[in-house]
Structures are given as C-alpha cells and as structure tokens.
Amino acid sequence: MNYYSLNNPNHKVSFKEAVIAGIAPDRGLYYPEQIPTLSPEFIANLEQYSREEVAFQVMAPFVGESIPESELRQIIAETLCFDFPCVAVHENTYSLELYHGPTLAFKDVGARFMSRCLGYFNRNSEEKVTVLVATSGDTGGAVASGFLGVKGVDVVILYPSGKVSDIQERQLTTLGQNIHALEVDGVFDDCQDMVKTAFLDTDLKGCGLTSANSINVARWLPQMLYYFFAWQQMKKHQKEIIVSCPSGNFGNICAGLLAKKMGLPITHFVAATNVNDTVPEFLQTGNYIPKPSKPTISNAMDVGNPSNFVRIQAMYDHSLEALLNDFSSYSYTDEQTRAVMQTIYSQTGYIAEPHGAVGYLGLQQALKNHPNAIGLFLETAHPVKFLEEVENTLSIQLPLPEAIAQLLPLEKVKTRIATYAQLKSFLLNR
C-alpha cells in the first residue's frame, strides 16, 4: 500500500515513510492509494472473530510490507488491551464508550498504535525522532502516555493556554522523561499551524520531526476499529445503524467513513459539532470557509479548520451530493449541550460529558430521518476529564479513577510560548 499527498498525487510513499514524515513535503495529508474491500463473508461473520483478528484484517492492507505480520499482531495486541462497550442509554440509543483506555479517552487507540509502529521503525536506529503534536484536549494525554519511555523518541506537545481542562493538562505536563509540554498563548488552531509550519522549516530537518495528530496515518487509520467493534456488538439487533461522532478535527469520523467504504454496513454517519460549525455550514452552502475557533465546554472540538475534512472530500471525489448520501453534520451551543446532559441524566441515569452530549444531540436529529434505526453516539472521554463542568451541570460528585487521582499531587512542568520563533528555538536547543 502506498500513500500519496492530497496536494500532489504524484508524490507517493510507503506506510513507513508516511508515518515517519507525518505530513508530505508540500504540506498535504497522506491518503491511501486504494481503499481495500473486505470480503462479504468476513463482514457477515464479524462477531465470530476476536477483536485482535478483526483489527489485523482491517489494518494489514494499509500497513503492507512495512511491518511483518508477527510484529503487527503484537502491536495490535498491545494497542487493544481494554474494552469498547456499547451501553444502552434508552430504547434504540446506545453509547459507544471509547474511554476505557489508560488516559480515559478515545485517542488511546491511535496513540498506542502509532507509538508502537514508530518504536518498530526506530528499533535499530541511533537517530532520535521528535513527535510534535498539537492538542485541543485529549490527544496530548494519549500521546504522552503512548510514547512515554519509548526508545529514541522525544515528544513535544503544544496546547492552548486556559483552553484544556485541569485533568487534561495534568495528563500531559506531569509525566516527565521524554515528554515535553508547551503552553501556547492562543487557540488550538494556532498550535496546529505552528506544528504544520515546523514540518516545512528546513532549519529543523535535523530534528527528525513527525506528527502524532490525526494527520498522521498511524493515528488516523486505527480509529476505524471502533466501528468494527461496535458492529460486532450491535449486529444482533438486525436494524439499520446510525452513528453520531462528536467531531473537531474530523479524524475519527473520517475513519468511520473509511470503514464504510471497506464494506462495514453502517447506514449513515453524523458529525456533531459545537458552535465551530465550518463543516455543517459547508454541507448547507457548498462553500468551505475556515474560521477562527471559538471556545466551548466541549473544548476538544474547538477547531475552526478541521484538518481531516480534506480526506473525507477525497474519499467522495469532492462530490457534495455523494457525501450527503452517507454523511450529515449539525452544530450545537453550550446551552443545548448542558440541557441535554441534564435530560439524559434525569431520564436514564447515564452521565454524558459535553462531547458525548453533542454526539447524542446529533444522533437524535438524524434518527428523525431514520425512525426504525438503532442509534449509536460516541462517548469519547470519561466524564471525570471534564470534572467541574459535569459536576456543576448535573449537581453530582464524581469519584476519581485511580489513573486520575495519582496525577493530582504531581507538579505541572511546562514551557510557555507565544510565537513560532519560540517553538523553533525550543526544538533546536533541546
């Protein structure tokens, strides 16, 4: 399997080269040259296979010869060491809980898979790789945990000052070792722009930069697996399935659509956003107009120019009509988010954090057009990661999981920056 730059289809690389580079020299995202199709027999009997076997069959065509089968199976086994339950919330509505990993967020799968791929690629090299990543919330903690102590890899995480929760900040500033946190005076889009600029800066060629954002194929592609695991659990209902994904940078839902292209029979996908509504507006007007991001209580989705949407457009040959057959997108305010958190809790006892609540809102809107379907919304983070907001909105007190409690006494270690020049100086002088 080769990958090409979405800015230049003549620029092609292997999976290994795409993972190490992160982004193409022309700043384009890498995209697979072909989308493999899984056999109808495999899809029809999906529930009979282990998660690890499903993951191997799904991922192997994308990895190709870059990683031997035995090593890839080991990487998958180490990646998928936790559960992905579909939990009934009320009739015909389920939550796919993706927060049972080590950092309590859906990013754990991609971060663990990518860290182990890079570890394999770097196993015999004396050269250091620097993983440079921007986070709007959960990516930073997952990448920090996934890469902690990995030989030959340094991690530099940029996050917007005051725009991540205290627990999210602790997950990326308290680990030490090979993890370095940079607190940026700005919003997530500023962090992401700095990262992209660094990849194209010839002065930084010697730093061995790669990205662990979902622009990196090794972070993006494993997210397909959630949807296969959900289908294993939901197939028994023998109904159409609608999936609503809370969306910021659109990597997760892009992976879901890729799973559908491979043959997974999910009927329709919904990208549920907060007031950062670039994509919902595009679907209505046909004009894609990035805009500055706005802060919300669902901060991991505060993205005004979602990087992965270009992959979705490529998947559908830039046909808005074709995309709309499989895909909808709706946006919601903080007021609507808080109100539905309260409704879900009062009616069912289920605790949804802000991102999952936005996903729930999008699902209920989509189900109006599919009244006989079963709906699945993605809960992308544990409610405790948004402790103050959840407790205040629902008037409850959440117990702290041990993984979070042990972070509280640790000192936050971070470097404050405001400009790209300061990031560049940090990378050159480490």
C-alpha positions in Angstrom: 0.0 0.0 0.0 1.3 3.4 -1.0 0.1 6.8 0.2 0.0 10.0 -1.8 -0.1 13.6 -0.9 -3.6 15.2 -1.2 -1.8 18.2 -2.6 0.2 16.2 -5.2 -1.0 12.7 -6.3 2.4 12.1 -7.9 4.2 12.2 -4.5 3.9 8.6 -3.2 5.4 6.9 -0.1 5.1 3.7 1.8 3.3 3.3 5.1 6.6 3.6 7.0 7.6 6.7 5.2 4.2 8.3 5.7 4.3 7.5 9.4 7.8 8.9 9.9 7.2 12.0 7.9 3.7 12.7 9.3 2.9 15.2 6.5 4.0 15.5 2.9 6.7 18.0 2.0 4.1 20.1 0.2 2.0 20.2 3.4 -0.5 17.8 2.0 -2.0 15.0 4.1 -1.2 11.4 3.1 -4.0 9.3 1.8 -4.1 5.6 0.8 -3.7 4.9 -2.9 -6.5 2.4 -2.8 -9.3 1.6 -0.3 -9.2 -2.2 0.2 -12.6 -4.0 0.3 -13.2 -6.6 3.0 -14.8 -9.9 1.9 -18.6 -10.1 2.4 -18.1 -13.4 4.3 -15.8 -11.6 6.8 -18.2 -8.8 7.3 -21.2 -11.2 7.7 -19.4 -13.2 10.4 -17.6 -10.3 12.1 -19.0 -11.2 15.6 -17.3 -14.6 15.4 -13.8 -13.1 15.3 -11.7 -11.7 18.2 -11.1 -8.0 18.3 -7.4 -8.6 17.6 -8.2 -10.7 14.5 -10.7 -8.1 13.2 -8.1 -5.4 13.8 -5.4 -7.3 11.9 -7.6 -8.0 8.9 -8.6 -4.3 8.8 -5.2 -2.8 9.3 -2.9 -5.2 7.4 -3.7 -3.9 3.9 -2.9 -0.4 5.0 0.4 -1.3 6.6 1.5 -3.6 3.7 5.1 -4.8 3.9 6.3 -2.1 6.2 5.7 -4.3 9.3 5.9 -8.1 9.4 2.7 -10.0 10.3 4.0 -11.2 13.7 5.1 -7.7 14.7 1.8 -6.1 13.5 -0.2 -8.7 15.5 1.9 -7.8 18.6 1.4 -4.1 18.1 -2.4 -4.7 17.8 -2.5 -6.8 20.9 -0.7 -4.1 22.9 -3.0 -1.4 21.5 -6.3 -3.1 22.2 -5.8 -4.1 25.9 -9.1 -2.5 27.1 -12.9 -2.7 26.3 -15.1 -0.8 23.8 -18.6 -1.4 25.2 -21.9 -0.3 23.6 -24.0 0.7 26.5 -27.8 1.1 26.3 -28.9 4.6 27.2 -32.6 4.2 26.3 -34.6 2.5 23.6 -32.8 2.3 20.3 -30.0 4.6 21.6 -26.6 3.3 22.7 -23.3 4.9 23.8 -20.1 3.5 22.3 -17.8 4.2 25.2 -14.3 4.8 24.0 -12.7 5.9 27.3 -11.7 2.7 28.9 -8.0 3.0 28.0 -5.1 4.3 30.1 -5.8 8.0 29.6 -9.6 7.6 29.6 -10.1 9.0 26.0 -10.7 7.6 22.5 -7.2 8.9 21.4 -5.6 6.0 23.3 -6.0 3.6 20.4 -4.3 5.7 17.8 -1.6 6.9 20.1 -0.7 3.4 21.3 -0.7 2.0 17.7 1.4 4.8 16.4 3.9 4.7 19.2 4.5 1.1 18.7 4.8 1.5 14.9 7.4 4.2 15.4 9.2 2.1 18.0 9.4 -0.7 15.5 10.7 1.5 12.7 13.2 3.1 15.0 14.4 -0.2 16.6 17.8 -0.3 15.0 18.4 3.4 14.6 20.6 5.7 16.7 18.8 8.8 15.4 16.2 10.4 17.6 12.6 11.0 16.4 10.8 14.0 17.7 7.0 13.6 17.8 5.5 17.1 17.5 1.8 17.3 18.3 -0.9 19.9 18.9 -3.8 19.1 21.2 -7.2 20.6 21.9 -7.6 18.3 24.9 -7.3 14.6 24.8 -4.7 14.0 22.1 -1.9 15.3 24.3 -2.5 13.0 27.2 -2.9 9.9 25.0 0.2 10.7 23.0 2.2 11.4 26.2 1.1 8.1 27.7 1.5 6.1 24.5 5.1 7.3 23.9 6.3 7.6 27.5 9.7 5.9 27.7 9.7 4.8 24.0 13.4 4.4 23.0 14.7 7.1 20.6 11.5 9.2 20.7 11.0 12.6 22.2 7.5 14.1 22.4 6.7 17.8 22.2 3.1 18.7 22.9 1.6 22.1 22.2 -1.7 23.0 23.9 -3.7 26.3 24.1 -3.4 28.1 27.4 -6.5 28.0 29.6 -8.4 26.0 27.0 -8.0 22.5 28.2 -9.3 21.1 31.5 -7.1 20.8 34.6 -7.1 17.0 34.3 -6.2 17.1 30.6 -3.4 19.5 31.4 -2.1 17.2 34.2 -2.0 14.2 31.8 0.5 15.9 29.5 2.5 18.1 32.0 3.3 15.6 34.8 5.0 12.6 33.2 8.5 14.0 32.6 11.1 11.7 31.0 10.8 12.1 27.2 7.6 14.2 27.3 7.7 18.0 26.9 4.7 20.3 27.2 4.5 23.7 25.6 1.6 26.0 26.8 0.7 28.3 23.9 -0.8 31.8 24.2 -3.5 31.2 21.6 -6.2 28.7 20.5 -5.8 25.2 19.1 -5.7 26.4 15.5 -2.6 28.4 16.5 -1.0 25.3 17.9 -1.8 23.3 14.8 -0.5 26.0 12.5 2.8 26.0 14.4 3.2 22.3 14.1 2.5 22.4 10.3 5.0 25.2 9.9 7.7 23.3 11.7 7.4 20.4 9.4 8.2 22.6 6.4 11.0 24.5 8.1 14.3 23.4 6.5 16.2 24.6 9.6 14.5 21.8 11.6 15.4 19.0 9.2 17.9 17.6 11.7 15.3 17.3 14.4 13.6 14.2 12.9 10.1 15.6 13.2 7.0 13.6 12.9 3.4 14.3 13.9 1.1 12.3 16.3 -2.0 14.3 15.4 -4.7 12.6 13.3 -3.0 14.0 10.3 -0.6 11.1 10.7 -1.9 7.9 9.1 -0.8 5.8 12.0 -3.0 7.9 14.3 -5.9 8.2 11.9 -6.4 4.7 10.5 -6.7 2.7 13.7 -9.8 4.7 14.6 -11.6 2.6 12.1 -11.5 -0.2 14.6 -14.1 1.4 16.9 -16.8 1.0 14.3 -16.0 -2.7 13.6 -16.1 -3.4 17.3 -19.4 -1.6 17.6 -20.9 -3.6 14.7 -19.8 -6.8 16.4 -22.0 -5.9 19.3 -24.9 -4.2 17.5 -25.4 -6.6 14.6 -27.8 -8.8 16.7 -30.5 -6.1 16.6 -30.8 -6.6 12.9 -31.7 -2.9 12.3 -30.0 -0.1 10.4 -27.4 1.6 12.4 -26.8 5.4 12.5 -23.6 6.6 14.1 -23.1 10.1 15.5 -19.5 11.2 16.2 -18.6 14.3 18.1 -16.2 16.0 15.7 -13.5 18.6 15.9 -10.6 17.8 13.6 -12.7 15.1 11.9 -10.2 12.3 12.1 -12.5 9.9 14.0 -15.5 10.2 11.7 -13.2 10.2 8.6 -12.0 6.8 9.8 -15.6 5.7 10.3 -16.5 6.6 6.7 -13.4 4.7 5.5 -14.7 1.6 7.4 -17.9 2.0 5.5 -16.1 2.3 2.2 -14.3 -1.0 3.1 -17.7 -2.7 3.5 -18.9 -2.1 7.0 -22.7 -1.7 6.6 -23.3 1.3 8.8 -26.2 3.2 7.2 -25.3 6.9 8.0 -22.8 9.0 9.8 -23.4 12.2 11.7 -20.6 14.7 12.5 -21.9 16.5 15.6 -20.1 19.8 16.3 -20.2 22.6 18.8 -20.5 26.2 17.5 -17.3 25.7 15.5 -19.5 24.9 12.5 -17.3 25.1 9.4 -18.4 21.7 8.2 -22.2 22.0 8.9 -22.1 25.3 7.0 -20.3 23.7 4.1 -22.9 21.0 3.8 -25.6 23.7 3.6 -23.9 26.2 1.3 -21.3 24.2 -0.6 -18.7 26.8 0.5 -15.9 25.6 2.7 -14.8 28.6 4.8 -12.4 28.0 7.7 -12.9 30.5 10.6 -11.2 31.2 13.9 -12.2 28.7 16.6 -14.4 29.7 19.4 -14.0 28.3 23.0 -16.8 26.0 24.3 -17.3 23.5 27.1 -16.6 20.7 24.5 -13.1 22.0 24.1 -11.6 19.1 22.2 -13.9 20.1 19.3 -12.9 23.8 19.3 -11.5 23.6 15.7 -12.3 26.1 13.1 -10.4 24.5 10.2 -10.6 20.7 10.7 -7.5 19.1 9.0 -9.1 15.7 8.2 -12.0 17.0 6.2 -9.9 17.1 3.1 -9.6 13.3 3.4 -13.4 13.0 3.6 -13.7 15.1 0.4 -11.1 12.9 -1.3 -13.0 9.8 -0.3 -16.1 11.1 -2.0 -14.3 12.6 -5.1 -15.2 16.1 -3.9 -18.9 15.4 -4.7 -21.1 17.0 -2.1 -24.1 15.1 -3.4 -22.3 11.7 -2.9 -21.1 12.8 0.6 -24.6 13.7 1.7 -25.8 10.2 1.0 -23.7 8.9 3.8 -23.0 11.9 6.0 -24.7 14.8 7.9 -23.4 17.4 10.2 -25.1 19.5 12.8 -23.9 22.1 15.3 -25.0 22.8 18.9 -24.5 25.5 21.5 -23.1 25.1 25.0 -26.7 25.8 26.3 -28.1 23.0 24.3 -25.2 20.7 25.4 -25.8 21.4 29.1 -29.5 21.0 28.7 -29.2 17.5 27.1 -26.6 16.4 29.7 -29.3 17.1 32.3 -32.1 15.4 30.3 -30.0 12.3 29.7 -29.1 12.0 33.4 -32.5 12.8 34.8 -34.3 10.3 32.5 -31.8 7.5 32.4 -29.1 8.0 35.0 -26.4 8.0 32.3 -23.6 10.5 32.7 -22.6 12.1 29.4 -19.8 14.6 29.3 -20.0 17.6 26.9 -18.5 15.9 23.8 -20.7 12.8 24.1 -23.7 15.1 24.7 -23.1 16.9 21.5 -22.9 13.4 19.8 -26.2 12.5 21.4 -27.8 15.7 20.1 -26.6 14.9 16.5 -27.9 11.4 16.8 -31.4 12.3 17.9 -31.6 14.8 15.0 -30.5 12.1 12.5 -32.9 9.5 13.9 -35.8 11.7 12.8 -35.0 10.7 9.3 -34.4 7.0 10.2 -37.2 6.2 12.7 -36.6 2.4 12.6 -32.9 2.5 13.1 -30.7 2.0 16.1 -28.6 5.0 17.1 -25.0 4.9 18.4 -23.3 8.0 19.7 -19.6 8.0 20.6 -18.6 8.9 24.2 -15.0 9.9 23.5 -13.8 10.7 27.0 -14.6 9.8 30.6 -16.8 12.3 32.4 -14.2 12.9 35.0 -11.9 14.6 32.4 -14.4 17.4 32.5 -15.0 17.2 36.2 -16.1 20.7 37.0 -18.4 21.1 34.1 -20.1 17.7 34.6 -20.4 18.1 38.4 -21.8 21.6 38.1 -24.2 20.8 35.2 -25.6 17.6 36.8 -25.2 18.6 40.5 -23.4 15.4 41.3 -20.0 14.5 42.6 -17.9 12.1 40.5 -15.4 9.6 42.1 -11.9 10.0 40.7 -10.5 6.9 38.9 -7.1 5.9 40.2 -5.4 6.9 37.0 -6.5 10.5 37.6 -6.1 10.6 41.4 -2.4 9.8 41.2 -1.8 12.8 39.0 -3.2 15.4 41.4 -0.2 15.7 43.7 2.3 15.9 40.8 3.8 19.2 39.7 2.9 20.5 36.2 6.0 21.1 34.2 5.6 23.2 31.1 7.2 25.9 28.9 5.1 28.9 27.9 5.4 30.2 24.3 3.6 32.7 22.1 5.2 32.6 18.7 6.5 30.1 16.1 10.0 31.5 16.6 9.9 30.4 20.3 8.8 26.9 19.2 11.6 26.7 16.7 14.2 27.8 19.3 12.9 25.2 21.8 13.2 22.4 19.2 16.7 23.5 18.1 18.1 23.9 21.7 16.7 20.9 23.5 
